[in-house]
Each structure stands twice: as C-alpha cells, then as structure tokens.
Amino acid sequence: MSSTHALPHQGLGLIKLDTLFPRLPGDLGLASSWGPRVKEFVVRGALPDVIVKQQQSYADSAYAPAFGEAVKSLVQSGVVAITTSCGFLVLWQRELQALSPLPLVTSSLCLLPALLEQEEQVGVLSIDVKSLSSHHWLGAGLSAHHLDRLVLGGLPADSHFCQSILGNLHQMDAGQAQTEVVAAARAIHQSAPHLQTLVLECTNLPPYQTAIEEATGLKVISLRDSAVLMAAATA
C-alpha cells in the first residue's frame, strides 16, 4: 500500500519582472543573492519601464491578474514567504498580500514604518523618485505625516544606470553605474547630514551597497533586511 507525503513548506518565492539587463551579484532579482531556497516566477511581459512608470491601481492594471497568478502559484509550490524583484510593486502590496496566506513583502519601502519609529528621518534612494506616488506610499503603510520625514532622492533619468535598467538593455557598465549610484546617495546625505539610514527602493541597487556605505557612512537597508524573507530563503 503506497502512501503520499506532502512536500515540506520551505523557501522564498520570488516574483520577477521580465528582464534582459545583467543582474550583478547582490541584485535581489537573483536567487543567489537571497540564499539556497528560492523559487522564481517570471511575469512575462512585465517590463521594467512599464511597471515603474505606467501602473495604476490593482483593479485597473492589465498586469494585475498575472501577478495574482504568480502569488497563487508560489503559495501552491510550498514557499513560506514571497517577495518581488521591483520596489515599485509596493503599489499593490495590500492586494497581493490579500491573495496570500503567507507573509508577502513587495518592496523595501514596506520597512519604512518600523524605521520611522526609531529615527526622526530616513533616506530613500529610488531608481525613479518622480514616479513614486501617494498610492505607492500608502501601499508601504505610510500616512501623510510620515512623508515629511522621508528624504528622497533618485537617479537621473538620463543616467547609464536608469537607461540600462528601465530600458532593459542587454549590457551595463557596472563601474559607471556605481559612480552614478554613489553620487545620488551622496546628494541625499548632503541634503540631510543628520541622516543615519538610507533605504534602497530599487532591487538592482544592493550590488552597490558597500560603495554607498563607504562613501556616506550611512547604514544602508534593502529588502534583504526583512527578517521574514531572509528566514524563508536560508532556513
């Protein structure tokens, strides 16, 4: 008489955009940047520029059903927590979490409420700060009074980093990208010298974390600082 055994529940589910650009070591769209237990789901057609610049409410987005399917598929695969490869998906944090019985953290911006309980102001470095709307901040769990305590900065639209990532190019000069990213982080720090912490919105920024820390002296936070996600990826 045969018996069946349920698959053990373990691992991190990673919902990825449909990308061509090179992912450097430390990029949070790489399973290896998290740990040994990561299951990926690529949402075909979800290009970086489209997700960052063109998305609306979950109910109004043509891409929402595909992301919903990604959540359901990863839940069924046996993961114990879910994240994404794009910080701008915080726009749908509440809707995607509602589809999942598991912890789901779309973006490092979700870490901001807890950080603001500890610090008067927190810096945020985004790939496209101008495209962050009140709806994104609401998805992160931030109210209007929180926003006055954020020091925001982004990469120039014509920077090599932005053109490579948002343009979804096959190649990127890592040295040039690092120079641009560090300059953007320094500008944030110079505008608020008292800052202690800088949050990296974009999951493509962590490869430059050490360089930012060395250049600014700031503590740099990314999605990898989510305890629930790291526990899922490494347990």
FIFILO-705941 format. One record per residue: residue number from 0; x, y, z of N, C-alpha, C in turn; residue in three letters. Coordinates in pm, whole numbers. Example, Ala and Ser with C-alpha at 12.3 -4.5 7.8 and 13.67 -1.06 7.14 Angstrom:
2
   num       nx       ny       nz      cax      cay      caz       cx       cy       cz   residu
     0     1319     -569      780     1230     -450      780     1320     -330      780      ALA
     1     1285     -225      708     1367     -106      714     1290        3      787      SER
//
This chain:
235
   num       nx       ny       nz      cax      cay      caz       cx       cy       cz   residu
     0       85     -119        0        0        0        0       88      123        0      MET
     1       70      209      -96      156      327     -107       99      440      -24      SER
     2      185      531       12      143      650       87      200      773       21      SER
     3      131      882       38      179     1007      -19      223     1099       92      THR
     4      318     1180       61      373     1273      159      368     1414      102      HIS
     5      315     1504      178      311     1644      134      452     1700      128      ALA
     6      475     1785       31      604     1850       22      625     1941      141      LEU
     7      747     1944      196      771     2034      309      759     2179      266      PRO
     8      705     2261      352      692     2402      321      822     2472      359      HIS
     9      891     2522      259     1015     2594      283     1048     2677      161      GLN
    10     1134     2775      181     1183     2854       70     1111     2987       53      GLY
    11     1176     3073      -23     1127     3206      -55     1074     3208     -197      LEU
    12      956     3263     -217      904     3283     -351      944     3419     -404      GLY
    13     1000     3425     -524     1049     3549     -584      974     3576     -715      LEU
    14      890     3678     -714      818     3720     -834      907     3817     -911      ILE
    15      939     3784    -1036     1035     3862    -1113      969     3928    -1233      LYS
    16     1019     4048    -1266      980     4112    -1390     1047     4041    -1507      LEU
    17     1000     4070    -1625     1052     4009    -1748     1168     4096    -1798      ASP
    18     1291     4058    -1763     1405     4146    -1785     1516     4081    -1867      THR
    19     1594     4169    -1933     1711     4128    -2010     1841     4183    -1951      LEU
    20     1833     4292    -1876     1955     4358    -1828     2035     4265    -1736      PHE
    21     2168     4281    -1734     2251     4195    -1648     2226     4223    -1501      PRO
    22     2213     4118    -1423     2197     4130    -1279     2329     4098    -1211      ARG
    23     2384     4195    -1143     2513     4179    -1077     2496     4103     -946      LEU
    24     2602     4041     -895     2594     3974     -764     2540     4069     -658      PRO
    25     2441     4025     -586     2375     4110     -488     2243     4166     -534      GLY
    26     2219     4168     -664     2090     4211     -719     1982     4118     -664      ASP
    27     1874     4176     -613     1773     4095     -546     1676     4027     -641      LEU
    28     1700     4042     -771     1631     3960     -869     1704     3831     -897      GLY
    29     1818     3811     -831     1896     3688     -841     1866     3601     -720      LEU
    30     1829     3477     -745     1803     3386     -634     1924     3373     -543      ALA
    31     2044     3372     -603     2166     3354     -525     2193     3468     -429      SER
    32     2132     3583     -451     2150     3697     -360     2072     3678     -230      SER
    33     1980     3583     -231     1899     3557     -113     1949     3438      -32      TRP
    34     1965     3326      -98     2004     3207      -25     1972     3082     -105      GLY
    35     1983     2966      -42     1973     2840     -116     1832     2795     -148      PRO
    36     1730     2855      -87     1593     2806     -108     1505     2916     -164      ARG
    37     1511     2934     -295     1434     3037     -363     1365     2976     -484      VAL
    38     1236     3003     -498     1161     2960     -615     1115     3084     -691      LYS
    39     1143     3088     -820     1116     3206     -900      990     3190     -985      GLU
    40      926     3303    -1011      813     3308    -1105      829     3436    -1185      PHE
    41      855     3423    -1316      872     3539    -1403      737     3576    -1464      VAL
    42      698     3703    -1447      574     3752    -1506      606     3802    -1647      VAL
    43      574     3723    -1747      610     3755    -1885      538     3881    -1931      ARG
    44      614     3968    -1997      560     4093    -2048      566     4208    -1949      GLY
    45      599     4180    -1824      607     4286    -1722      746     4349    -1730      ALA
    46      762     4444    -1821      890     4509    -1844      916     4616    -1739      LEU
    47     1043     4643    -1709     1075     4737    -1600     1011     4874    -1615      PRO
    48     1023     4934    -1732      971     5069    -1751      819     5073    -1734      ASP
    49      752     4968    -1780      606     4961    -1770      562     4954    -1624      VAL
    50      629     4871    -1545      590     4853    -1405      626     4977    -1323      ILE
    51      737     5039    -1351      779     5157    -1273      696     5280    -1308      VAL
    52      669     5302    -1435      614     5430    -1478      465     5429    -1514      LYS
    53      407     5313    -1545      276     5314    -1608      165     5245    -1529      GLN
    54      194     5195    -1409       91     5118    -1340       -4     5205    -1258      GLN
    55     -127     5158    -1249     -232     5226    -1174     -275     5134    -1059      GLN
    56     -395     5151    -1014     -447     5065     -908     -451     4920     -956      SER
    57     -452     4829     -862     -455     4687     -895     -576     4655     -982      TYR
    58     -690     4712     -947     -813     4685    -1021     -808     4733    -1165      ALA
    59     -725     4835    -1191     -721     4897    -1323     -603     4852    -1409      ASP
    60     -517     4767    -1355     -397     4727    -1428     -417     4598    -1506      SER
    61     -375     4600    -1632     -384     4480    -1714     -286     4372    -1667      ALA
    62     -185     4412    -1589      -84     4318    -1541     -122     4253    -1409      TYR
    63     -219     4308    -1340     -254     4258    -1208     -289     4109    -1206      ALA
    64     -370     4059    -1301     -402     3916    -1296     -278     3826    -1303      PRO
    65     -178     3867    -1381      -57     3785    -1392       21     3783    -1261      ALA
    66       26     3896    -1192       93     3899    -1062       13     3821     -958      PHE
    67     -119     3829     -967     -202     3748     -879     -179     3600     -900      GLY
    68     -165     3559    -1026     -138     3420    -1057        0     3378    -1004      GLU
    69       96     3469    -1010      229     3440     -957      223     3412     -808      ALA
    70      147     3493     -736      132     3472     -592       71     3336     -565      VAL
    71      -38     3305     -632     -108     3179     -608      -20     3059     -642      LYS
    72       55     3068     -751      142     2959     -792      252     2935     -689      SER
    73      311     3042     -638      419     3026     -540      366     2973     -407      LEU
    74      246     3017     -367      185     2962     -246      167     2811     -261      VAL
    75      117     2769     -376       93     2627     -400      222     2546     -408      GLN
    76      333     2614     -443      461     2544     -456      523     2510     -320      SER
    77      472     2571     -213      520     2536      -81      616     2634      -17      GLY
    78      632     2754      -76      719     2854      -12      653     2904      116      VAL
    79      732     2972      199      679     3021      326      673     3173      333      VAL
    80      726     3241      232      716     3387      221      742     3424       76      ALA
    81      696     3543       37      705     3586     -104      754     3730     -110      ILE
    82      837     3757     -211      882     3893     -238      884     3916     -389      THR
    83      934     4032     -431      937     4066     -573     1073     4124     -612      THR
    84     1093     4141     -741     1219     4198     -790     1206     4345     -827      SER
    85     1097     4411     -782     1080     4553     -815     1012     4626     -699      CYS
    86     1080     4727     -646     1026     4802     -534      897     4875     -564      GLY
    87      872     4904     -691      750     4977     -727      625     4891     -714      PHE
    88      641     4760     -697      524     4674     -677      462     4694     -540      LEU
    89      524     4779     -458      460     4820     -332      323     4882     -361      VAL
    90      304     4930     -481      175     4986     -522       61     4889     -496      LEU
    91       90     4757     -510      -12     4653     -493       13     4567     -370      TRP
    92       88     4619     -275      121     4540     -156       -4     4483      -89      GLN
    93     -101     4565      -65     -219     4518        9     -298     4415      -71      ARG
    94     -313     4438     -200     -391     4345     -283     -321     4211     -299      GLU
    95     -188     4213     -319     -115     4088     -334     -109     4013     -201      LEU
    96      -91     4085      -92      -91     4019       38     -227     3954       66      GLN
    97     -333     4018       22     -467     3963       44     -487     3830      -30      ALA
    98     -409     3806     -135     -417     3681     -210     -335     3570     -148      LEU
    99     -252     3604      -51     -158     3508        5     -180     3486      154      SER
   100     -187     3360      197     -192     3331      340      -54     3341      405      PRO
   101       47     3364      323      186     3372      370      231     3518      378      LEU
   102      335     3547      454      391     3683      451      436     3719      311      PRO
   103      401     3838      265      439     3885      133      489     4029      148      LEU
   104      613     4051      109      675     4184      119      722     4223      -20      VAL
   105      650     4314      -83      680     4351     -221      805     4436     -234      THR
   106      837     4516     -132      934     4624     -150     1002     4660      -19      SER
   107     1124     4710      -30     1195     4762       88     1122     4880      149      SER
   108     1036     4947       72      960     5059      125      866     5014      237      LEU
   109      833     4885      239      749     4832      347      822     4833      481      CYS
   110      954     4849      480     1031     4854      603     1031     4993      666      LEU
   111      981     5092      593      990     5230      639      910     5260      766      LEU
   112      787     5210      781      715     5243      904      790     5206     1030      PRO
   113      851     5088     1033      926     5046     1151     1051     5132     1170      ALA
   114     1118     5167     1061     1237     5252     1072     1202     5389     1126      LEU
   115     1088     5443     1083     1048     5577     1128     1002     5579     1273      LEU
   116      978     5462     1331      950     5454     1474     1078     5472     1556      GLU
   117     1191     5449     1489     1320     5454     1558     1401     5580     1525      GLN
   118     1377     5639     1407     1457     5752     1362     1366     5865     1317      GLU
   119     1412     5988     1336     1331     6105     1302     1313     6117     1151      GLU
   120     1418     6089     1075     1411     6092      930     1486     5972      872      GLN
   121     1442     5928      755     1505     5817      685     1520     5855      539      VAL
   122     1633     5823      479     1656     5850      338     1606     5736      251      GLY
   123     1564     5769      130     1519     5670       32     1584     5701     -102      VAL
   124     1654     5604     -157     1714     5617     -290     1635     5530     -387      LEU
   125     1577     5594     -489     1491     5524     -585     1548     5533     -725      SER
   126     1513     5438     -808     1553     5444     -948     1478     5555    -1020      ILE
   127     1359     5590     -971     1277     5693    -1037     1188     5758     -932      ASP
   128     1245     5848     -856     1172     5906     -742     1049     5983     -787      VAL
   129     1052     6037     -907      938     6116     -956      814     6030     -982      LYS
   130      834     5901    -1002      721     5812    -1030      660     5753     -904      SER
   131      719     5779     -789      661     5732     -663      545     5823     -626      LEU
   132      426     5768     -620      305     5846     -593      255     5820     -452      SER
   133      151     5894     -415       88     5874     -285       35     5732     -271      SER
   134       -1     5670     -382      -53     5533     -378       58     5433     -344      HIS
   135      179     5458     -391      292     5372     -353      318     5383     -203      HIS
   136      319     5507     -153      346     5526      -10      236     5462       74      TRP
   137      112     5470       28        3     5408      101       22     5256      105      LEU
   138       66     5200       -8       93     5057      -12      200     5016       88      GLY
   139      294     5106      113      402     5078      209      358     5096      353      ALA
   140      235     5143      372      185     5162      507      219     5297      567      GLY
   141      246     5395      480      285     5529      527      169     5626      511      LEU
   142      149     5707      610       48     5811      604      114     5944      570      SER
   143       34     6048      551       86     6177      507      192     6233      601      ALA
   144      174     6216      731      272     6274      824      406     6202      819      HIS
   145      405     6077      772      532     6006      755      615     6065      641      HIS
   146      548     6111      536      619     6153      416      709     6274      441      LEU
   147      671     6359      535      754     6474      568      884     6434      634      ASP
   148      892     6308      676     1011     6260      746     1101     6175      656      ARG
   149     1067     6170      529     1150     6098      433     1235     6198      355      LEU
   150     1360     6161      332     1450     6240      248     1470     6161      121      VAL
   151     1408     6206       13     1400     6129     -110     1504     6173     -212      LEU
   152     1553     6076     -287     1645     6106     -396     1640     5995     -499      GLY
   153     1678     6027     -621     1674     5927     -726     1788     5943     -824      GLY
   154     1797     5849     -915     1896     5854    -1022     1842     5940    -1135      LEU
   155     1925     6020    -1201     1880     6097    -1316     1826     6006    -1426      PRO
   156     1721     6051    -1492     1659     5970    -1597     1755     5937    -1710      ALA
   157     1851     6027    -1733     1946     6004    -1842     2073     5934    -1796      ASP
   158     2075     5887    -1672     2193     5815    -1622     2205     5679    -1690      SER
   159     2327     5631    -1695     2352     5499    -1754     2275     5391    -1677      HIS
   160     2272     5403    -1545     2202     5305    -1462     2054     5298    -1500      PHE
   161     1988     5412    -1504     1845     5414    -1537     1819     5366    -1678      CYS
   162     1899     5410    -1772     1877     5369    -1910     1898     5219    -1927      GLN
   163     1993     5164    -1854     2020     5020    -1863     1907     4938    -1803      SER
   164     1859     4980    -1683     1756     4902    -1613     1618     4928    -1673      ILE
   165     1578     5053    -1680     1444     5084    -1730     1433     5061    -1881      LEU
   166     1545     5075    -1950     1547     5045    -2092     1563     4898    -2121      GLY
   167     1591     4819    -2015     1603     4674    -2027     1706     4633    -2131      ASN
   168     1824     4694    -2119     1931     4669    -2216     2010     4543    -2181      LEU
   169     2074     4487    -2280     2149     4363    -2261     2279     4383    -2184      HIS
   170     2331     4505    -2185     2462     4530    -2124     2455     4649    -2031      GLN
   171     2546     4649    -1932     2557     4762    -1841     2700     4772    -1792      MET
   172     2752     4894    -1785     2885     4919    -1733     2873     4935    -1582      ASP
   173     2915     4833    -1508     2897     4833    -1363     2973     4946    -1296      ALA
   174     3089     4980    -1347     3167     5089    -1289     3098     5223    -1304      GLY
   175     3047     5250    -1422     2975     5376    -1445     2848     5380    -1360      GLN
   176     2777     5268    -1355     2655     5263    -1273     2686     5290    -1127      ALA
   177     2793     5231    -1077     2830     5254     -937     2861     5400     -909      GLN
   178     2933     5464     -999     2965     5606     -983     2837     5689     -973      THR
   179     2740     5659    -1056     2614     5734    -1056     2534     5708     -928      GLU
   180     2529     5582     -888     2453     5546     -768     2514     5611     -644      VAL
   181     2645     5605     -632     2711     5666     -516     2689     5817     -514      VAL
   182     2695     5881     -630     2671     6025     -637     2529     6059     -591      ALA
   183     2432     5978     -630     2294     6002     -588     2278     5985     -438      ALA
   184     2345     5885     -382     2338     5864     -237     2405     5978     -162      ALA
   185     2517     6025     -213     2586     6138     -150     2499     6263     -151      ARG
   186     2426     6285     -260     2339     6402     -269     2231     6398     -162      ALA
   187     2176     6280     -137     2076     6265      -30     2138     6298      104      ILE
   188     2256     6244      130     2323     6266      259     2360     6413      277      HIS
   189     2406     6475      172     2443     6617      181     2323     6705      208      GLN
   190     2206     6665      159     2085     6744      183     2033     6727      325      SER
   191     2075     6619      390     2031     6591      528     2146     6522      602      ALA
   192     2246     6599      645     2367     6540      704     2342     6459      831      PRO
   193     2227     6480      895     2197     6409     1019     2142     6269      994      HIS
   194     2113     6235      870     2057     6103      840     2146     5991      891      LEU
   195     2081     5883      935     2154     5764      978     2135     5647      881      GLN
   196     2019     5643      816     1982     5525      739     1932     5563      600      THR
   197     1972     5484      501     1928     5502      363     1866     5372      315      LEU
   198     1742     5379      268     1672     5262      216     1682     5260       64      VAL
   199     1721     5146        8     1732     5130     -136     1600     5076     -189      LEU
   200     1524     5161     -257     1396     5116     -313     1416     5011     -421      GLU
   201     1509     5035     -509     1528     4951     -627     1607     4825     -591      CYS
   202     1558     4710     -634     1627     4584     -603     1754     4565     -685      THR
   203     1779     4654     -781     1903     4648     -858     2014     4732     -794      ASN
   204     1986     4799     -682     2084     4884     -616     2174     4813     -514      LEU
   205     2132     4702     -451     2218     4641     -349     2359     4601     -393      PRO
   206     2387     4573     -522     2527     4548     -558     2621     4663     -524      PRO
   207     2566     4782     -504     2647     4900     -476     2640     4940     -328      TYR
   208     2583     4853     -245     2560     4887     -105     2689     4921      -32      GLN
   209     2790     4838      -48     2917     4863       21     2978     4996      -22      THR
   210     2974     5025     -151     3029     5150     -201     2954     5269     -144      ALA
   211     2822     5258     -132     2742     5366      -74     2778     5387       72      ILE
   212     2789     5278      145     2821     5287      287     2959     5350      308      GLU
   213     3054     5311      227     3189     5366      240     3193     5514      204      GLU
   214     3111     5555      108     3113     5694       62     3036     5787      154      ALA
   215     2936     5734      224     2847     5821      302     2851     5797      452      THR
   216     2891     5678      494     2885     5644      635     2746     5607      682      GLY
   217     2651     5601      591     2513     5567      626     2495     5416      640      LEU
   218     2400     5378      723     2354     5240      724     2260     5223      606      LYS
   219     2285     5123      523     2207     5104      401     2117     4981      415      VAL
   220     1989     5001      388     1887     4897      405     1829     4858      270      ILE
   221     1807     4727      252     1739     4678      133     1638     4572      176      SER
   222     1574     4509       79     1478     4403      109     1541     4288      187      LEU
   223     1671     4270      172     1738     4162      244     1738     4187      395      ARG
   224     1698     4304      437     1687     4333      580     1549     4296      636      ASP
   225     1465     4236      553     1339     4182      602     1366     4046      665      SER
   226     1345     4037      796     1376     3912      867     1295     3796      814      ALA
   227     1168     3818      784     1083     3709      739     1126     3657      603      VAL
   228     1173     3745      515     1217     3700      383     1349     3625      391      LEU
   229     1442     3675      469     1571     3608      480     1558     3472      549      MET
   230     1469     3465      647     1447     3337      713     1393     3234      614      ALA
   231     1304     3276      525     1248     3186      426     1353     3139      326      ALA
   232     1442     3230      288     1542     3198      185     1656     3112      236      ALA
   233     1681     3112      363     1801     3046      417     1772     2932      512      THR
   234     1649     2920      559     1619     2816      660     1633     2676      601      ALA
//
